[in-house]
Amino acid sequence: MQGQSAQRDTDVVVAGAGPAGLMLAAELRLAGAGVVVLEQESRPTAESRGMGFTARTLEVFDQRGLLPRFGELKRSPGGHFGSVPVNFAVGDGRHAGVTGISQARTVAALGEWAAELGADIRRGHRLTRFTDTGDGVEVWAEGPDGEVRLTAPYLVGCDGGRSTVRRAGGFDFPGTDATAELLLADVKDLELPPKWSGERHPGGMLLAAPLGDGMVRIVVSEHGRAPLERTGPPAFSEVADAWKRVSGDDISGATPVWVSSFGDAARQASAYRRGRVLLAGDAAHVHLPASGQGMNVSIQDAVNLGWKLGAVVTGRVPGTLLDSYHAERHPVGAELLRNTRAQATLFLGGPEMQPLRDVLTRVFGGEEAALLLAGLVSGLEIRYDVGAGDHPLLGRRLPDIPLVLDDGEKTRSTRLLHPARGVLLSLGADPEPARLAGRWAPRVDVRSARPAGTGPAGETVDADAVLVRPDGYVAWVAGSGDLASALNRHFGEPTG
Ligand SMILES: Cc1cc2nc3c(=O)[nH]c(=O)nc-3n(C[C@H](O)[C@H](O)[C@H](O)COP(=O)(O)OP(=O)(O)OC[C@H]3O[C@@H](n4cnc5c(N)ncnc54)[C@H](O)[C@@H]3O)c2cc1C
């Protein structure tokens, strides 16, 4: 189904088929918008930067019924903040993330899902330039058969940290350059006792983490190693030499499968939208990959943007709804930069930092500190400003609780979000919220139910009725603010 732009090639052009671009493409399709994804690589990459997902990404995937695509999921209590250990399963355990799912697997699952929903994913197409004409965009890409031109009302740059869309679109990208370079290699045939946490030596820091199937990820950080301007990945011999300088051990006989380098540059676009062009994921924020957050925040940028852009481009709501994308997601990106910068200081610092690490090891062992840090990383503590009211659920994610619907069907609150529409969940006796929200059908589904227990971590929904957005955040709670305004703000004018 295409939206309002019959004369255009599609509704939205997305640059980049990474986690952000594919999640966005699928969410746009669920919202009824047409989407073309341009991806420069002709085949999906086998390299795997991320190795799991956070608790909020787990919920977000559950909201769309995606979890069976990942097979058995293993929650991981382990975690660290700047290499200082933190128990992420602290308290009721809700903050623990999922381990053992490579980023390549996540990207493959999202790619299949987006394609099944009808996203037009064009591999081997590198976006080279575009023009914002005021009422739309013209986009050019180099494809296998030469240059391709596409027109659409909107373009979204999900094209990673070196984003062409960000550069060509004139987005400000303030922040700090890398001060350090870390070398990474995924290797086979390496006989090393694997360690999850950093091993510190006078000359630097080493990490060796098992990835399964005999693969080990090694990372070397040498103190005082200035970042290089590289045009390609480092050779494995460079990694092995650095490893030897730091540890004295020779790992040159291992078989490298993927070699890369990364740094601690920390930058964030000052605006996530300029006219008809938006940014999501690494295109909008880069930082030291610490505590496994970048891919997760990128996916959640996409989930925040998808339903809004889909509703705008199909003419259901005014374009002003898009302003809430920057308003809600820029602070999340800023927090990501703040906590990864703090981690970089601890992680990359030399022996002079050890007393601080030792003190923090004791501090982070306390429940309150661990809860705060786990909450920062898990994404579960995000609260968006959705308007007036002070109910604790307002602006927060709807917890996953078991429900019995009025017709006796057993379900879960998260399941109600599979179609990616708004949900007015009526849990009390007052029929008025359901009656009013019915005027926004079919953008908002009205469901009457009673809770049949608590969520996996003992969560409850303590309200007579809640309005939930397609991204799973609560936009209104009975007794707190005006429902009609919340419906208008998020879903446009009533349909009936
Ligand atoms: C060593 C390392 C480990 C990491 N570990 C984790 C982790 O454990 N957990 C976590 O959450 N995050 C981790 N990250 C961060 C995570 O990998 C990124 O945040 C994530 O990939 C961002 O997703 P994205 O879709 O925004 O961008 P990308 O994954 O970079 O995808 C961008 C896509 O755009 C394409 N593209 C680029 N330019 C163009 C163009 N001009 N035209 C068309 N296509 C284009 C690229 O080919 C690519 O497919 C790690 C990063 C590194 C470096």
The ligand as an SDF file (V2000), in Angstrom:
LIG
                    3D

 53 58  0  0  0  0  0  0  0  0999 V2000
   33.5020   -3.2790   17.9080 C   0  0  0  0  0  0  0  0  0  0  0  0
   32.0870   -2.8920   18.0690 C   0  0  0  0  0  0  0  0  0  0  0  0
   31.2740   -3.6200   18.9270 C   0  0  0  0  0  0  0  0  0  0  0  0
   29.9500   -3.2550   19.1010 C   0  0  0  0  0  0  0  0  0  0  0  0
   29.1870   -3.9660   19.9570 N   0  0  0  0  0  0  0  0  0  0  0  0
   27.8950   -3.6080   20.1570 C   0  0  0  0  0  0  0  0  0  0  0  0
   27.0670   -4.3500   21.0490 C   0  0  0  0  0  0  0  0  0  0  0  0
   27.4900   -5.3320   21.6580 O   0  0  0  0  0  0  0  0  0  0  0  0
   25.7960   -3.9460   21.2090 N   0  0  0  0  0  0  0  0  0  0  0  0
   25.2790   -2.8600   20.5600 C   0  0  0  0  0  0  0  0  0  0  0  0
   24.1100   -2.5080   20.7480 O   0  0  0  0  0  0  0  0  0  0  0  0
   26.0440   -2.1440   19.6990 N   0  0  0  0  0  0  0  0  0  0  0  0
   27.3330   -2.4980   19.4820 C   0  0  0  0  0  0  0  0  0  0  0  0
   28.0920   -1.7860   18.6140 N   0  0  0  0  0  0  0  0  0  0  0  0
   27.4950   -0.6450   17.9120 C   0  0  0  0  0  0  0  0  0  0  0  0
   26.6160   -1.1170   16.7420 C   0  0  0  0  0  0  0  0  0  0  0  0
   27.3660   -1.9710   15.9050 O   0  0  0  0  0  0  0  0  0  0  0  0
   26.0830    0.0790   15.9470 C   0  0  0  0  0  0  0  0  0  0  0  0
   25.5800    1.0330   16.8570 O   0  0  0  0  0  0  0  0  0  0  0  0
   24.9910   -0.3390   14.9600 C   0  0  0  0  0  0  0  0  0  0  0  0
   25.5320   -1.1170   13.9200 O   0  0  0  0  0  0  0  0  0  0  0  0
   24.2930    0.8920   14.3590 C   0  0  0  0  0  0  0  0  0  0  0  0
   23.3170    0.4660   13.4480 O   0  0  0  0  0  0  0  0  0  0  0  0
   22.9370    1.3960   12.2040 P   0  0  0  0  0  0  0  0  0  0  0  0
   21.8960    0.6500   11.4510 O   0  0  0  0  0  0  0  0  0  0  0  0
   22.6360    2.7530   12.6740 O   0  0  0  0  0  0  0  0  0  0  0  0
   24.2760    1.5180   11.3510 O   0  0  0  0  0  0  0  0  0  0  0  0
   25.1410    0.3860   10.6280 P   0  0  0  0  0  0  0  0  0  0  0  0
   25.0180   -0.9100   11.3120 O   0  0  0  0  0  0  0  0  0  0  0  0
   26.4990    0.9770   10.4740 O   0  0  0  0  0  0  0  0  0  0  0  0
   24.4620    0.2340    9.2120 O   0  0  0  0  0  0  0  0  0  0  0  0
   24.5840    1.2340    8.2260 C   0  0  0  0  0  0  0  0  0  0  0  0
   24.3360    0.6190    6.8710 C   0  0  0  0  0  0  0  0  0  0  0  0
   24.3400    1.6480    5.9000 O   0  0  0  0  0  0  0  0  0  0  0  0
   25.0720    1.2240    4.7600 C   0  0  0  0  0  0  0  0  0  0  0  0
   25.5420    2.4350    4.0600 N   0  0  0  0  0  0  0  0  0  0  0  0
   26.4950    3.3050    4.4710 C   0  0  0  0  0  0  0  0  0  0  0  0
   26.6060    4.3180    3.5850 N   0  0  0  0  0  0  0  0  0  0  0  0
   25.7010    4.0700    2.6050 C   0  0  0  0  0  0  0  0  0  0  0  0
   25.3240    4.7690    1.4190 C   0  0  0  0  0  0  0  0  0  0  0  0
   25.9080    5.9270    1.0520 N   0  0  0  0  0  0  0  0  0  0  0  0
   24.3530    4.2370    0.6350 N   0  0  0  0  0  0  0  0  0  0  0  0
   23.7330    3.0570    0.9810 C   0  0  0  0  0  0  0  0  0  0  0  0
   24.0780    2.3580    2.0790 N   0  0  0  0  0  0  0  0  0  0  0  0
   25.0250    2.8740    2.9010 C   0  0  0  0  0  0  0  0  0  0  0  0
   26.1660    0.3480    5.3460 C   0  0  0  0  0  0  0  0  0  0  0  0
   26.7080   -0.5350    4.3870 O   0  0  0  0  0  0  0  0  0  0  0  0
   25.4130   -0.3770    6.4500 C   0  0  0  0  0  0  0  0  0  0  0  0
   24.8240   -1.5570    5.9910 O   0  0  0  0  0  0  0  0  0  0  0  0
   29.4280   -2.1410   18.4090 C   0  0  0  0  0  0  0  0  0  0  0  0
   30.2430   -1.4100   17.5380 C   0  0  0  0  0  0  0  0  0  0  0  0
   31.5470   -1.7870   17.3670 C   0  0  0  0  0  0  0  0  0  0  0  0
   32.4110   -0.9890   16.4280 C   0  0  0  0  0  0  0  0  0  0  0  0
  1  2  1  0
  2  3  1  0
  2 52  2  0
  3  4  2  0
  4  5  1  0
  4 50  1  0
  5  6  2  0
  6  7  1  0
  6 13  1  0
  7  8  2  0
  7  9  1  0
  9 10  1  0
 10 11  2  0
 10 12  1  0
 12 13  2  0
 13 14  1  0
 14 15  1  0
 14 50  1  0
 15 16  1  0
 16 17  1  0
 16 18  1  0
 18 19  1  0
 18 20  1  0
 20 21  1  0
 20 22  1  0
 22 23  1  0
 23 24  1  0
 24 25  2  0
 24 26  1  0
 24 27  1  0
 27 28  1  0
 28 29  2  0
 28 30  1  0
 28 31  1  0
 31 32  1  0
 32 33  1  0
 33 34  1  0
 33 48  1  0
 34 35  1  0
 35 36  1  0
 35 46  1  0
 36 37  1  0
 36 45  1  0
 37 38  2  0
 38 39  1  0
 39 40  1  0
 39 45  2  0
 40 41  1  0
 40 42  2  0
 42 43  1  0
 43 44  2  0
 44 45  1  0
 46 47  1  0
 46 48  1  0
 48 49  1  0
 50 51  2  0
 51 52  1  0
 52 53  1  0
M  END
$$$$
